[in-house]
Amino acid sequence: MIYDLIGTIYKPTGVTLTDSEGFEYPETEAVQGYHVNVLELTEALEPYVITPTTPVRKFAGRSDTVCLQFADRDEWLALGIEEVEDDK
């Protein structure tokens, strides 16, 4: 399965901050959840599908990118799709 781990997504709050050197930058806040994109939707992934108005990322701009949102990384890992090495 082809997937793209995005993790935490940040969105602007509308507030502009200024750093110690006088440069302005937008304040951001985390969007709830752990985010992953896939190209192939399986039955196990259906409960996690979201449809953002403006996706943060897509596969090379492909229109068939499926956006998923999980409560956290552990919920994603529990599906057994991503292979994770044990720390031993």
C-alpha positions, 0 to 999 in steps of 0.5 A: 500500500502506498501511503504518505505520513503527514503527522501533525498539520498546522494551520495559521491562526490569523495572528502575525508574530514578530521574532527578536530580529523584527521579522514577522511570521504567522502564528500557527496551531496544530490541527487535531489528529494524526494525518496520513494520505493513501492512494488505495482505500481499504475497508479498514481505513474507511472510518478514518476518511476526511474530506478537507476543503483544501488538502495540505498535501496530495500525491503529486497533485493527484485527485485520487489521494485519500486523506485520513485522520486518526486520533494519534500515531498509535491508532494508525500503527494499530492497523498494522500497515506501517512496518515499525522496527522494534527498539532493541 
